[in-house]
Amino acid sequence: MREPQVKNPEFKPRSIDVEWESISPKIMYKILVLPIKIKQAIKLIDSTIEIANPPDYEEIFEERQYQYALKRNI
């Protein structure tokens, strides 16, 4: 059975020492919402498990590739 070789992305913007006031509100919103988009992508990927076909479970990997490409675009 194939399985992912790379862990799911993790991003914690609030743990970064940044002068948030120096960032435009629009950019700050996009940065702070990114962890939510990552969680949504992971949920969609996990839901693909129910429809994936053995032995390679290609649907999971296709959804994973699609979601990570989509969610990284800020």
Phi, psi and omega per residue, in radians:
M1 nan 2.358 3.072
R2 -1.352 2.592 3.054
E3 -2.576 2.698 -3.109
P4 -1.049 2.479 3.109
Q5 -1.687 -0.239 -3.090
V6 -2.097 2.420 3.118
K7 -1.204 2.793 3.056
N8 -1.071 2.556 3.128
P9 -1.159 2.603 3.107
E10 -2.361 2.304 -3.124
F11 -2.480 2.139 -3.135
K12 -2.140 1.496 -3.053
P13 -1.121 -0.496 -3.114
R14 -1.263 -0.250 3.116
S15 -1.517 -0.072 -3.133
I16 -1.584 2.365 3.114
D17 -1.399 1.726 -3.062
V18 -2.340 2.542 2.988
E19 -1.454 1.527 -3.027
W20 -1.035 -0.493 -3.136
E21 -1.178 -0.342 -3.116
S22 -1.465 -0.095 -3.117
I23 -1.784 2.430 3.127
S24 -1.094 2.560 -3.133
P25 -0.960 -0.645 -3.125
K26 -1.131 -0.801 3.121
I27 -1.190 -0.716 3.132
M28 -1.052 -0.732 3.115
Y29 -1.058 -0.792 -3.130
K30 -1.093 -0.638 3.114
I31 -1.194 -0.827 -3.053
L32 -1.256 -0.424 -3.141
V33 -1.495 -0.233 -3.103
L34 -0.992 -0.757 3.092
P35 -1.046 -0.587 3.100
I36 -1.177 -0.730 3.108
K37 -1.119 -0.636 3.102
I38 -1.119 -0.782 3.120
K39 -1.076 -0.715 3.113
Q40 -1.103 -0.727 3.125
A41 -1.100 -0.746 -3.141
I42 -1.104 -0.693 3.106
K43 -1.108 -0.736 3.117
L44 -1.144 -0.688 3.101
I45 -1.121 -0.816 3.138
D46 -1.082 -0.596 3.139
S47 -1.228 -0.351 3.113
T48 -1.202 -0.378 -3.135
I49 -0.990 -0.607 -3.097
E50 -1.154 -0.467 -3.093
I51 -1.906 -0.022 -3.084
A52 -1.268 2.566 -3.111
N53 -1.855 2.294 3.073
P54 -1.221 2.857 0.050
P55 -1.573 -0.271 -3.038
D56 -1.669 -0.282 3.123
Y57 0.916 0.816 -3.068
E58 -1.012 -0.584 -3.110
E59 -1.029 -0.644 3.139
I60 -1.133 -0.795 -3.102
F61 -1.202 -0.615 3.084
E62 -1.141 -0.775 3.134
E63 -1.154 -0.699 3.120
R64 -1.067 -0.827 3.136
Q65 -1.080 -0.789 -3.133
Y66 -1.093 -0.867 -3.084
Q67 -1.107 -0.738 -3.129
Y68 -1.213 -0.594 3.071
A69 -1.197 -0.706 -3.128
L70 -1.197 -0.810 -3.014
K71 -1.337 -0.327 3.119
R72 -1.379 -0.288 -3.104
N73 -1.367 1.826 -3.087
I74 -1.610 nan nan
